[in-house]
């Protein structure tokens, strides 16, 4: 059993090939890290992320992996050495606005029924990003699986979320079967199943670029990872009957979208967006036709 809290907050950042973003992220939190522990897990980045941290941010606890272990497993590595009353999971492609760290700690101190909370997330141009969801993936095809849970927030975006250390320890961290996507949805649902509320901290603001670790991958490759995570979420939390309904709905939508795209594509001047959508819905057909769902 870990001895904590030694700090008010442990900030955990998982990095993979985003050194320039990581510099800005760490610079943004440095003025706010009073009584905070900062842990960066680097998943074998091919840039100079690890050397950069050692040279410029000696106050950061660095875990240097020799392979990409994925988001969930890397976070769990950091949880093993975290000693904060709360844990703040933060993406490296973010910049934390002044006062945010203090705001999230105060929020959790005051709202004792909240187990995990997300923050307000904006794009670099100041426009809002969707960071709060009231429903889980496929929930409109379920019956009783997610009924009776406390609060009206289903899940918050994992790019910026704070959780009580006692809860995340009780849950033994993230489910490591989620390699990159879906782990935030899964964690929020598991916490709500324990009787806690998922909260939202309006006064805490984080700028988020998004998708930086996947910027070199084709759209269809990213969609493939997202579909795999969705399937895992369904298999873990929903009944076979609900999963069958979700499967049918996805297949019907995919067949229809492929049909309409083939009709309209010849008349499009820029065919690239339509071709990307065709690839996406063909992948839906492949995924939901071949997987045991």
NUKOLDREN-447715 format. One record per residue (C-alpha): residue number from 0; residue in one letter; x, y, z. Coordinates in pm, 1 decimal. Layout:
N
(NUM; 'A'; (X; Y; Z));
...
***
This chain:
293
(0; 'X'; (0.0; 0.0; 0.0));
(1; 'X'; (137.8; 341.3; -97.7));
(2; 'X'; (189.5; 611.6; 160.6));
(3; 'X'; (6.5; 926.4; 48.0));
(4; 'X'; (-70.2; 1204.8; 21.8));
(5; 'X'; (270.5; 1365.1; 23.7));
(6; 'X'; (140.8; 1616.8; -230.0));
(7; 'X'; (-190.0; 1784.4; -307.7));
(8; 'X'; (-167.7; 1664.8; -665.3));
(9; 'X'; (23.6; 1426.4; -889.4));
(10; 'X'; (24.1; 1537.1; -1253.8));
(11; 'X'; (77.5; 1251.4; -1500.4));
(12; 'X'; (165.1; 1316.5; -1864.8));
(13; 'X'; (215.8; 1034.3; -2117.1));
(14; 'X'; (429.7; 1144.2; -2410.4));
(15; 'X'; (493.9; 984.3; -2748.3));
(16; 'X'; (684.7; 1187.3; -3005.7));
(17; 'X'; (543.0; 1528.1; -2917.2));
(18; 'X'; (851.6; 1702.5; -2779.0));
(19; 'X'; (759.1; 2054.4; -2895.1));
(20; 'X'; (411.5; 2025.9; -2745.2));
(21; 'X'; (552.3; 1878.2; -2425.9));
(22; 'X'; (782.6; 2178.1; -2375.3));
(23; 'X'; (487.0; 2416.5; -2394.0));
(24; 'X'; (280.1; 2194.2; -2165.8));
(25; 'X'; (547.5; 2177.3; -1895.2));
(26; 'X'; (617.6; 2548.9; -1925.0));
(27; 'X'; (248.2; 2618.1; -1867.6));
(28; 'X'; (222.4; 2412.0; -1550.1));
(29; 'X'; (556.3; 2509.8; -1393.7));
(30; 'X'; (426.4; 2831.7; -1227.9));
(31; 'X'; (136.9; 2633.0; -1077.3));
(32; 'X'; (310.1; 2325.7; -933.2));
(33; 'X'; (324.2; 2426.9; -567.7));
(34; 'X'; (305.3; 2104.5; -365.0));
(35; 'X'; (261.2; 1905.4; -685.1));
(36; 'X'; (438.8; 1599.4; -816.2));
(37; 'X'; (489.7; 1592.9; -1194.1));
(38; 'X'; (549.9; 1260.2; -1370.3));
(39; 'X'; (614.9; 1223.2; -1743.1));
(40; 'X'; (609.6; 877.2; -1897.9));
(41; 'X'; (783.4; 872.0; -2235.0));
(42; 'X'; (679.4; 581.9; -2455.5));
(43; 'X'; (1008.0; 544.8; -2646.2));
(44; 'X'; (976.3; 865.1; -2847.4));
(45; 'X'; (1205.4; 886.7; -3149.1));
(46; 'X'; (1258.6; 1259.0; -3095.5));
(47; 'X'; (1472.2; 1396.1; -2810.9));
(48; 'X'; (1188.4; 1409.4; -2556.7));
(49; 'X'; (1378.1; 1225.9; -2284.4));
(50; 'X'; (1697.1; 1431.7; -2316.8));
(51; 'X'; (1491.4; 1749.8; -2332.4));
(52; 'X'; (1318.4; 1668.9; -2003.6));
(53; 'X'; (1644.6; 1580.2; -1828.3));
(54; 'X'; (1813.3; 1900.2; -1948.3));
(55; 'X'; (1533.5; 2153.5; -1906.7));
(56; 'X'; (1288.7; 2018.0; -1649.6));
(57; 'X'; (1484.1; 1857.9; -1362.7));
(58; 'X'; (1175.9; 1886.0; -1137.0));
(59; 'X'; (994.6; 1630.0; -1353.5));
(60; 'X'; (995.4; 1262.6; -1256.1));
(61; 'X'; (1074.1; 1086.1; -1583.9));
(62; 'X'; (981.7; 726.7; -1663.2));
(63; 'X'; (1162.8; 636.4; -1985.9));
(64; 'X'; (1020.4; 331.9; -2162.8));
(65; 'X'; (1208.5; 144.3; -2432.8));
(66; 'X'; (887.4; 70.1; -2624.7));
(67; 'X'; (545.5; 225.1; -2676.1));
(68; 'X'; (331.4; 67.7; -2404.2));
(69; 'X'; (19.4; 265.9; -2487.3));
(70; 'X'; (-169.0; 529.0; -2290.4));
(71; 'X'; (-335.5; 314.5; -2023.9));
(72; 'X'; (-30.8; 107.4; -1929.0));
(73; 'X'; (197.1; 412.6; -1922.0));
(74; 'X'; (-40.7; 594.6; -1688.6));
(75; 'X'; (-47.5; 289.6; -1461.9));
(76; 'X'; (331.4; 298.5; -1445.8));
(77; 'X'; (313.8; 655.0; -1316.6));
(78; 'X'; (36.0; 569.1; -1071.5));
(79; 'X'; (272.3; 325.5; -901.4));
(80; 'X'; (494.4; 615.7; -790.2));
(81; 'X'; (230.4; 889.3; -756.6));
(82; 'X'; (184.8; 1026.9; -406.8));
(83; 'X'; (-73.9; 1299.7; -448.2));
(84; 'X'; (-412.8; 1327.7; -283.1));
(85; 'X'; (-546.3; 1363.2; -637.1));
(86; 'X'; (-412.6; 1254.9; -974.9));
(87; 'X'; (-439.9; 1484.1; -1277.2));
(88; 'X'; (-409.4; 1310.7; -1614.9));
(89; 'X'; (-293.3; 1560.4; -1875.6));
(90; 'X'; (-208.6; 1518.8; -2243.4));
(91; 'X'; (126.5; 1656.0; -2363.8));
(92; 'X'; (-39.5; 1854.4; -2646.0));
(93; 'X'; (-205.3; 2088.4; -2396.4));
(94; 'X'; (-134.2; 2419.8; -2229.2));
(95; 'X'; (-280.3; 2476.3; -1884.1));
(96; 'X'; (-420.9; 2823.6; -1828.0));
(97; 'X'; (-311.3; 3014.5; -1513.8));
(98; 'X'; (-505.9; 2916.2; -1204.1));
(99; 'X'; (-625.0; 2584.6; -1343.1));
(100; 'X'; (-422.2; 2361.3; -1110.5));
(101; 'X'; (-547.8; 2547.8; -803.2));
(102; 'X'; (-904.9; 2539.1; -937.0));
(103; 'X'; (-918.1; 2163.5; -990.6));
(104; 'X'; (-781.3; 2086.1; -644.5));
(105; 'X'; (-1026.8; 2325.7; -478.8));
(106; 'X'; (-1314.1; 2176.6; -678.9));
(107; 'X'; (-1237.6; 1823.4; -564.6));
(108; 'X'; (-1189.6; 1936.2; -203.9));
(109; 'X'; (-1531.7; 2102.1; -205.7));
(110; 'X'; (-1729.0; 1842.3; -404.3));
(111; 'X'; (-1685.3; 1531.8; -193.1));
(112; 'X'; (-1932.0; 1329.2; -402.8));
(113; 'X'; (-1726.6; 1372.4; -721.0));
(114; 'X'; (-1484.5; 1090.6; -793.1));
(115; 'X'; (-1343.7; 1223.2; -1119.1));
(116; 'X'; (-1382.4; 1552.7; -1304.8));
(117; 'X'; (-1290.0; 1704.9; -1638.3));
(118; 'X'; (-1204.1; 2062.1; -1727.5));
(119; 'X'; (-1308.6; 2308.1; -1993.7));
(120; 'X'; (-1103.5; 2241.9; -2307.0));
(121; 'X'; (-1052.5; 2490.7; -2587.9));
(122; 'X'; (-873.5; 2494.2; -2923.9));
(123; 'X'; (-575.4; 2724.0; -2984.8));
(124; 'X'; (-810.4; 2977.5; -3148.3));
(125; 'X'; (-1023.0; 2987.0; -2831.4));
(126; 'X'; (-1316.2; 2789.3; -2968.8));
(127; 'X'; (-1461.5; 2523.8; -2734.5));
(128; 'X'; (-1385.0; 2155.2; -2777.0));
(129; 'X'; (-1632.9; 1886.6; -2681.3));
(130; 'X'; (-1502.8; 1748.9; -2352.8));
(131; 'X'; (-1818.7; 1636.0; -2171.8));
(132; 'X'; (-2058.8; 1363.7; -2282.3));
(133; 'X'; (-2396.1; 1274.3; -2131.6));
(134; 'X'; (-2414.9; 928.5; -2291.3));
(135; 'X'; (-2180.8; 636.8; -2348.3));
(136; 'X'; (-2104.8; 492.5; -2693.1));
(137; 'X'; (-2396.4; 280.4; -2812.6));
(138; 'X'; (-2603.3; 367.3; -2504.8));
(139; 'X'; (-2922.3; 427.8; -2705.1));
(140; 'X'; (-2920.1; 54.9; -2788.9));
(141; 'X'; (-2883.0; -61.2; -2427.8));
(142; 'X'; (-3149.5; -140.6; -2169.1));
(143; 'X'; (-3045.6; -158.3; -1804.9));
(144; 'X'; (-2664.7; -161.8; -1825.2));
(145; 'X'; (-2602.1; 203.2; -1738.1));
(146; 'X'; (-2924.1; 297.6; -1560.5));
(147; 'X'; (-2933.7; 423.8; -1202.2));
(148; 'X'; (-2588.1; 579.6; -1203.1));
(149; 'X'; (-2536.1; 904.2; -1013.8));
(150; 'X'; (-2493.5; 1234.0; -1194.8));
(151; 'X'; (-2579.2; 1341.9; -1547.9));
(152; 'X'; (-2227.3; 1331.9; -1696.5));
(153; 'X'; (-2131.3; 999.2; -1852.0));
(154; 'X'; (-1765.9; 1071.5; -1924.4));
(155; 'X'; (-1513.0; 1347.4; -1979.4));
(156; 'X'; (-1225.4; 1374.7; -2223.7));
(157; 'X'; (-909.8; 1209.1; -2092.0));
(158; 'X'; (-687.5; 1492.3; -2215.5));
(159; 'X'; (-751.2; 1676.4; -1887.6));
(160; 'X'; (-914.3; 1498.7; -1594.7));
(161; 'X'; (-857.1; 1475.8; -1219.2));
(162; 'X'; (-942.0; 1176.1; -999.1));
(163; 'X'; (-915.0; 1088.5; -632.0));
(164; 'X'; (-605.6; 876.0; -571.2));
(165; 'X'; (-794.4; 643.2; -338.1));
(166; 'X'; (-1044.5; 561.8; -614.4));
(167; 'X'; (-794.6; 503.4; -893.8));
(168; 'X'; (-591.7; 283.5; -659.2));
(169; 'X'; (-902.4; 85.5; -566.8));
(170; 'X'; (-972.8; 30.7; -937.3));
(171; 'X'; (-609.4; -69.0; -996.9));
(172; 'X'; (-571.0; 204.9; -1254.7));
(173; 'X'; (-670.3; 197.2; -1617.6));
(174; 'X'; (-772.2; -117.4; -1800.5));
(175; 'X'; (-455.8; -184.9; -2000.0));
(176; 'X'; (-647.2; -357.0; -2277.9));
(177; 'X'; (-728.4; -4.0; -2399.5));
(178; 'X'; (-410.8; 92.9; -2584.2));
(179; 'X'; (-494.4; 449.7; -2683.5));
(180; 'X'; (-865.6; 528.0; -2718.0));
(181; 'X'; (-1167.1; 451.5; -2495.8));
(182; 'X'; (-984.6; 437.9; -2163.4));
(183; 'X'; (-1145.3; 763.1; -2043.2));
(184; 'X'; (-1496.6; 634.8; -2114.7));
(185; 'X'; (-1420.7; 306.3; -1941.2));
(186; 'X'; (-1266.1; 469.7; -1633.8));
(187; 'X'; (-1556.3; 713.4; -1590.4));
(188; 'X'; (-1811.9; 432.9; -1609.4));
(189; 'X'; (-1620.0; 217.9; -1362.4));
(190; 'X'; (-1605.4; 509.7; -1119.0));
(191; 'X'; (-1978.4; 579.5; -1154.3));
(192; 'X'; (-2050.4; 211.6; -1092.0));
(193; 'X'; (-1881.6; 258.3; -753.3));
(194; 'X'; (-2139.6; 526.7; -669.3));
(195; 'X'; (-1937.0; 838.7; -749.9));
(196; 'X'; (-2031.1; 1135.3; -968.4));
(197; 'X'; (-1829.9; 1251.7; -1270.1));
(198; 'X'; (-1791.6; 1629.1; -1251.3));
(199; 'X'; (-1702.2; 1923.3; -1475.2));
(200; 'X'; (-1484.7; 2218.3; -1370.6));
(201; 'X'; (-1594.6; 2516.1; -1577.8));
(202; 'X'; (-1336.5; 2751.7; -1427.6));
(203; 'X'; (-1039.2; 2531.2; -1517.5));
(204; 'X'; (-928.6; 2587.8; -1877.6));
(205; 'X'; (-686.2; 2389.1; -2092.1));
(206; 'X'; (-587.0; 2453.3; -2453.5));
(207; 'X'; (-569.3; 2129.1; -2650.9));
(208; 'X'; (-424.0; 2067.2; -2996.1));
(209; 'X'; (-544.5; 1706.6; -3019.8));
(210; 'X'; (-424.0; 1406.2; -3216.9));
(211; 'X'; (-55.9; 1501.2; -3214.3));
(212; 'X'; (74.4; 1151.3; -3140.5));
(213; 'X'; (-133.6; 1020.7; -3435.2));
(214; 'X'; (-52.6; 1298.1; -3682.0));
(215; 'X'; (163.3; 1071.6; -3901.5));
(216; 'X'; (-100.8; 798.5; -3930.6));
(217; 'X'; (-363.9; 771.9; -4202.5));
(218; 'X'; (-723.8; 854.7; -4099.9));
(219; 'X'; (-832.0; 493.9; -4157.7));
(220; 'X'; (-559.7; 373.9; -3918.4));
(221; 'X'; (-686.1; 608.6; -3646.9));
(222; 'X'; (-1045.3; 498.9; -3703.7));
(223; 'X'; (-938.2; 136.1; -3678.0));
(224; 'X'; (-794.4; 197.0; -3330.6));
(225; 'X'; (-1108.3; 382.0; -3223.2));
(226; 'X'; (-1336.2; 100.8; -3344.1));
(227; 'X'; (-1126.1; -157.8; -3159.3));
(228; 'X'; (-1161.6; 47.2; -2839.8));
(229; 'X'; (-1538.1; 79.7; -2889.7));
(230; 'X'; (-1574.4; -294.9; -2930.7));
(231; 'X'; (-1378.0; -356.7; -2612.7));
(232; 'X'; (-1597.7; -109.1; -2425.6));
(233; 'X'; (-1915.1; -283.0; -2550.6));
(234; 'X'; (-1788.2; -630.6; -2465.6));
(235; 'X'; (-1686.7; -518.4; -2118.5));
(236; 'X'; (-1997.7; -327.4; -2014.5));
(237; 'X'; (-2295.8; -432.5; -2230.5));
(238; 'X'; (-2505.0; -747.4; -2267.1));
(239; 'X'; (-2489.0; -964.0; -2579.2));
(240; 'X'; (-2836.0; -844.1; -2676.6));
(241; 'X'; (-2732.9; -480.0; -2662.5));
(242; 'X'; (-2411.8; -550.0; -2853.5));
(243; 'X'; (-2612.8; -723.7; -3127.4));
(244; 'X'; (-2834.5; -414.6; -3158.6));
(245; 'X'; (-2527.1; -190.1; -3179.0));
(246; 'X'; (-2374.9; -416.5; -3443.8));
(247; 'X'; (-2687.5; -404.9; -3658.4));
(248; 'X'; (-2716.6; -26.1; -3629.4));
(249; 'X'; (-2353.1; 24.2; -3733.2));
(250; 'X'; (-2385.4; -208.7; -4030.1));
(251; 'X'; (-2705.9; -46.1; -4155.7));
(252; 'X'; (-2551.7; 300.8; -4126.6));
(253; 'X'; (-2233.6; 189.6; -4301.4));
(254; 'X'; (-2416.4; 27.8; -4595.7));
(255; 'X'; (-2631.2; 339.1; -4639.7));
(256; 'X'; (-2338.8; 582.7; -4618.5));
(257; 'X'; (-2133.0; 380.7; -4867.9));
(258; 'X'; (-2429.3; 375.6; -5108.5));
(259; 'X'; (-2485.2; 752.9; -5087.4));
(260; 'X'; (-2114.5; 837.6; -5106.8));
(261; 'X'; (-2074.1; 633.9; -5423.7));
(262; 'X'; (-2365.1; 825.7; -5575.6));
(263; 'X'; (-2233.8; 1170.9; -5484.0));
(264; 'X'; (-1855.3; 1131.3; -5520.6));
(265; 'X'; (-1848.5; 1167.3; -5903.2));
(266; 'X'; (-1996.5; 1517.7; -5862.6));
(267; 'X'; (-1748.9; 1635.5; -5595.7));
(268; 'X'; (-1462.1; 1859.0; -5702.4));
(269; 'X'; (-1252.6; 1758.6; -5400.2));
(270; 'X'; (-1293.2; 1383.4; -5366.2));
(271; 'X'; (-1046.6; 1330.3; -5078.2));
(272; 'X'; (-1295.5; 1386.9; -4790.2));
(273; 'X'; (-1547.1; 1154.0; -4951.9));
(274; 'X'; (-1285.4; 886.8; -5015.6));
(275; 'X'; (-1175.4; 908.1; -4652.0));
(276; 'X'; (-1536.4; 856.3; -4542.7));
(277; 'X'; (-1566.5; 558.7; -4777.1));
(278; 'X'; (-1258.6; 405.6; -4614.3));
(279; 'X'; (-1410.2; 469.5; -4271.4));
(280; 'X'; (-1743.0; 300.2; -4344.7));
(281; 'X'; (-1578.0; 9.4; -4523.3));
(282; 'X'; (-1374.7; -38.8; -4207.3));
(283; 'X'; (-1699.3; -35.2; -4006.1));
(284; 'X'; (-1832.7; -316.8; -4225.1));
(285; 'X'; (-1513.9; -515.4; -4184.3));
(286; 'X'; (-1500.1; -460.3; -3808.9));
(287; 'X'; (-1860.3; -539.9; -3723.8));
(288; 'X'; (-1891.6; -825.3; -3972.7));
(289; 'X'; (-1581.7; -1011.7; -3860.8));
(290; 'X'; (-1561.5; -940.8; -3487.8));
(291; 'X'; (-1738.1; -1166.2; -3241.1));
(292; 'X'; (-1998.4; -907.5; -3141.5));
***
